[in-house]
Amino acid sequence: MRPYVMTIAGHDPSGGAGITADCKTFEQHKTLGLSVCTANTVQTENEFVSVNWVNQRLVKQQVEVLYNEYRPTVVKIGLIESFSLLLINAKWLKQQNPEVKIIWDPVLKSTTGFGFHENTEGLSDLLSLITLLTPNMHEAEQLFGSTYPQKMATQCNGFPSLSILLKGGHASDKGTDLLISHDKTETIPGEPFEGYEKHGTGCILSSAIAANIAKGCELKEACIKGKKYVEKVMLSNHGLLAYHSLETIK
């Protein structure tokens, strides 16, 4: 029996990001993906035109009916209308199962520059409920006002179950990510390679980590495996849309 993994995120009609990319990734990791749509976007891999938010009540209804039926142990959250809606759903999930693992991929801006969230009020309440936060350098700066690991480690104080995976894709050392918790910072190394830029790599990484955790991996191991998966899909073709295939999981 495959473990269930839920994604709460937007729909990207190009299939490169959002719930479609998440479910492609879940499938390749031999998990069964459940998807809750938070937004319908108008975009391609090259252009972001607009976002049309799904009614907040409908989002919560989707979460509740899927969770009550399948009881996923890991939930990944991506594009969502507001911090308040994210908090509502995270609290509800924790009430149903205090052990549920919540991974938040903070989609604050599309790769084409379209901005989503400026108001980060309620961040501390949210961090108390999350297992893993996966910001890139720009998102870390917006959320915490800094990209220094020490500053982010202080954000984990008081939240012993929280870790932050600071992605290095926009840093000078692009092959290295940092896994930060309240008491340690660990390196998640990457293999040097000449890959091709891809649309939706943040979605793919966070969903790969979620799938690996659902299959029983510890957090660091899940991050390492997730990073390797992203590296392989970046090598899958020359275009911006990644290919997902069984070969990429080997």
C-alpha positions as CSV (number, residue, x, y, z in Angstrom):
1,M,0.0,0.0,0.0
2,R,1.5,3.3,-1.0
3,P,1.5,6.1,1.6
4,Y,-0.8,9.1,0.9
5,V,0.7,12.6,0.5
6,M,-1.4,15.8,0.2
7,T,-0.5,19.0,-1.6
8,I,-2.4,22.2,-1.0
9,A,-1.4,24.5,-3.8
10,G,-2.3,26.3,-7.0
11,H,-3.0,24.9,-10.5
12,D,-0.5,25.8,-13.2
13,P,-1.9,25.0,-16.6
14,S,1.6,24.4,-18.0
15,G,2.0,21.5,-15.6
16,G,5.4,22.6,-14.6
17,A,4.6,23.8,-11.1
18,G,1.8,23.6,-8.5
19,I,-0.4,20.6,-7.8
20,T,0.2,19.0,-11.2
21,A,4.0,19.0,-10.7
22,D,3.5,17.9,-7.1
23,C,1.4,14.9,-8.1
24,K,3.9,13.9,-10.9
25,T,6.6,13.9,-8.3
26,F,4.5,11.9,-5.8
27,E,3.8,9.3,-8.4
28,Q,7.5,8.9,-9.3
29,H,8.3,8.4,-5.6
30,K,5.6,5.6,-5.4
31,T,3.3,7.5,-3.1
32,L,-0.3,8.4,-3.8
33,G,-0.9,12.1,-4.2
34,L,-4.0,14.0,-3.1
35,S,-4.4,17.6,-4.3
36,V,-6.3,20.6,-3.0
37,C,-6.5,23.4,-5.5
38,T,-6.1,26.9,-3.9
39,A,-5.9,29.0,-7.1
40,N,-6.3,28.8,-10.8
41,T,-3.5,30.6,-12.5
42,V,-3.1,31.9,-16.0
43,Q,0.5,31.2,-17.0
44,T,3.0,29.3,-19.0
45,E,6.5,28.4,-18.1
46,N,7.5,31.8,-19.6
47,E,4.8,34.2,-18.5
48,F,2.6,34.7,-15.4
49,V,-0.6,36.6,-16.3
50,S,-3.0,36.4,-13.3
51,V,-4.1,34.4,-10.3
52,N,-7.7,33.6,-9.5
53,W,-8.1,32.4,-5.9
54,V,-10.4,29.5,-5.0
55,N,-13.0,30.4,-2.3
56,Q,-11.4,29.9,1.1
57,R,-14.3,27.8,2.3
58,L,-14.0,25.5,-0.6
59,V,-10.3,25.1,0.0
60,K,-11.0,24.1,3.6
61,Q,-13.7,21.7,2.5
62,Q,-11.3,20.0,0.1
63,V,-8.7,19.6,2.8
64,E,-11.2,18.2,5.3
65,V,-12.9,15.6,3.0
66,L,-9.5,14.3,1.7
67,Y,-7.9,14.2,5.1
68,N,-10.9,12.4,6.7
69,E,-10.9,9.7,4.0
70,Y,-7.2,9.1,3.5
71,R,-5.4,10.4,6.7
72,P,-2.1,11.5,5.0
73,T,0.8,11.8,7.4
74,V,2.6,14.5,5.3
75,V,1.0,17.6,3.8
76,K,2.9,20.0,1.5
77,I,1.5,23.6,1.2
78,G,2.5,25.9,-1.7
79,L,0.7,28.8,-3.3
80,I,-2.2,29.9,-1.0
81,E,-4.1,33.1,-0.8
82,S,-3.1,34.4,2.6
83,F,-1.2,33.6,5.8
84,S,-4.5,33.4,7.6
85,L,-5.8,30.7,5.3
86,L,-2.6,28.8,5.6
87,L,-2.8,29.1,9.4
88,I,-6.5,27.9,9.5
89,N,-5.7,24.8,7.5
90,A,-2.4,24.0,9.4
91,K,-4.2,24.3,12.7
92,W,-7.0,22.1,11.6
93,L,-4.6,19.4,10.3
94,K,-2.7,19.5,13.6
95,Q,-5.9,19.2,15.6
96,Q,-6.8,16.0,13.6
97,N,-3.3,14.6,14.1
98,P,-0.6,16.4,16.1
99,E,2.0,14.2,14.4
100,V,1.2,15.2,10.9
101,K,4.2,16.7,9.0
102,I,3.5,20.0,7.3
103,I,6.0,21.3,4.7
104,W,5.5,24.8,3.5
105,D,7.1,25.9,0.2
106,P,6.6,29.7,0.6
107,V,5.5,30.8,-2.9
108,L,5.9,34.6,-2.5
109,K,6.7,35.5,-6.1
110,S,6.5,33.6,-9.4
111,T,9.7,32.9,-11.3
112,T,8.5,35.5,-13.8
113,G,8.3,38.1,-11.1
114,F,4.6,38.2,-10.2
115,G,4.3,38.9,-6.4
116,F,1.8,37.3,-4.1
117,H,2.2,38.0,-0.4
118,E,3.5,41.2,1.1
119,N,1.9,40.8,4.5
120,T,3.7,38.2,6.7
121,E,1.7,38.9,9.9
122,G,1.2,35.7,11.8
123,L,4.5,34.1,10.7
124,S,5.4,33.0,14.3
125,D,2.1,31.2,14.8
126,L,2.6,29.5,11.5
127,L,6.2,28.4,12.3
128,S,5.0,26.7,15.4
129,L,2.9,24.3,13.3
130,I,5.3,23.5,10.5
131,T,7.9,20.7,10.2
132,L,9.9,22.2,7.3
133,L,10.0,25.6,5.6
134,T,11.8,25.6,2.2
135,P,12.6,29.2,1.2
136,N,15.1,30.3,-1.5
137,M,17.4,33.3,-0.7
138,H,14.8,35.9,-1.9
139,E,12.0,34.3,0.1
140,A,14.2,34.1,3.2
141,E,15.0,37.8,2.9
142,Q,11.3,38.7,2.6
143,L,10.2,36.4,5.5
144,F,13.1,37.0,8.0
145,G,14.8,40.1,6.7
146,S,18.1,38.1,6.4
147,T,19.7,35.2,4.6
148,Y,22.1,34.5,7.5
149,P,21.7,31.0,8.9
150,Q,22.2,32.3,12.4
151,K,19.3,34.6,12.0
152,M,17.1,31.8,10.8
153,A,18.2,29.5,13.6
154,T,16.9,32.1,16.1
155,Q,13.5,31.9,14.3
156,C,13.5,28.2,15.2
157,N,14.0,28.9,18.9
158,G,10.9,27.8,20.8
159,F,9.9,25.6,17.9
160,P,11.9,22.4,18.3
161,S,10.0,20.5,15.6
162,L,10.7,23.3,13.0
163,S,13.5,23.1,10.4
164,I,14.3,25.5,7.5
165,L,15.8,24.3,4.3
166,L,17.6,27.4,2.9
167,K,17.9,26.6,-0.8
168,G,21.1,27.7,-2.5
169,G,19.9,28.1,-6.1
170,H,20.2,31.9,-5.9
171,A,23.4,31.9,-3.9
172,S,27.0,32.0,-5.0
173,D,27.4,28.4,-4.0
174,K,24.5,27.0,-6.0
175,G,25.2,23.4,-5.2
176,T,24.7,23.7,-1.5
177,D,21.5,24.0,0.6
178,L,21.4,24.4,4.4
179,L,19.1,22.5,6.8
180,I,18.7,24.8,9.8
181,S,17.1,24.0,13.1
182,H,17.2,25.6,16.6
183,D,20.4,23.6,17.6
184,K,22.3,22.9,14.4
185,T,22.9,23.7,10.8
186,E,23.7,20.9,8.3
187,T,24.8,21.0,4.7
188,I,22.7,19.4,2.0
189,P,25.3,19.0,-0.7
190,G,24.6,18.8,-4.4
191,E,26.5,17.3,-7.3
192,P,28.2,19.8,-9.6
193,F,26.5,19.5,-13.0
194,E,25.5,21.5,-16.0
195,G,21.8,21.3,-15.8
196,Y,19.1,23.4,-17.5
197,E,16.9,25.9,-15.8
198,K,13.5,24.6,-15.0
199,H,10.1,26.0,-14.1
200,G,8.7,24.8,-10.8
201,T,11.8,23.4,-9.1
202,G,10.7,24.7,-5.7
203,C,7.4,22.8,-6.0
204,I,9.2,19.6,-7.2
205,L,11.8,19.7,-4.4
206,S,9.3,20.3,-1.6
207,S,6.9,17.5,-2.9
208,A,9.9,15.1,-3.3
209,I,10.9,15.8,0.3
210,A,7.3,15.2,1.4
211,A,7.1,11.9,-0.5
212,N,10.3,10.7,1.0
213,I,9.2,11.5,4.5
214,A,5.9,9.7,3.9
215,K,8.0,6.7,2.9
216,G,9.8,6.8,6.3
217,C,12.9,8.8,5.6
218,E,14.3,11.1,8.3
219,L,14.3,14.8,7.4
220,K,17.9,15.1,6.3
221,E,17.8,12.0,4.2
222,A,14.5,13.2,2.6
223,C,16.1,16.5,1.8
224,I,19.2,14.8,0.2
225,K,17.0,12.5,-1.9
226,G,14.7,15.3,-2.9
227,K,17.6,17.4,-4.0
228,K,19.0,14.5,-6.1
229,Y,15.6,14.1,-7.8
230,V,15.5,17.8,-8.7
231,E,19.0,17.6,-10.1
232,K,17.9,14.7,-12.3
233,V,14.8,16.4,-13.7
234,M,16.9,19.5,-14.4
235,L,18.9,17.3,-16.7
236,S,15.8,15.7,-18.3
237,N,15.7,18.1,-21.3
238,H,16.7,21.5,-22.6
239,G,13.4,23.3,-22.1
240,L,11.9,25.0,-19.0
241,L,9.3,22.2,-18.4
242,A,10.8,19.2,-16.6
243,Y,10.3,15.6,-17.7
244,H,9.3,13.2,-14.8
245,S,10.1,9.6,-15.6
246,L,10.9,6.4,-13.7
247,E,14.5,6.8,-14.6
248,T,14.8,10.0,-12.6
249,I,14.1,8.2,-9.3
250,K,17.0,5.7,-9.7
